[in-house]
Amino acid sequence: MEIKCYRAKEEKTKMIEELNITSDISTNYES
C-alpha cells in the first residue's frame, strides 16, 4: 500500500517538474 502511494507521489512530482519546465520555456520564449 505504501509503495503504491509513494509511486503515485513520485509520478505527481515528475509531472509537476515537466510542467514547470514547459512553463519555463514558454516564459523564456515570451521575454
N, C-alpha and C positions, 0 to 999 in steps of 0.2 A: 504493500500500500504506500509506504513512504517513498519507495523508489519511483513509483508511478508519479507521485506528486512532485518529486524532485525533477524528473524528466520534463514534466509539463512546465515547471518553473524555468528550467534551462531553455526550453523551446521558446517560451514567452520572452525571456531575456534576449535570445538570439533575434527574435522577430523585432523587438524594440530597437536593438542595435542596428539592424538593417534599415529600419525606418529612419533612425537618426542619421545614418549615412546618406540615405537618399535625400533627406531634407537638407543636410549639409551641402550636398551637391547642388540642389536647386537654389539655395540661398547664395552660394558662391557664384552660380550662374547669373543671378539677378544683379549682383553688385559689380 
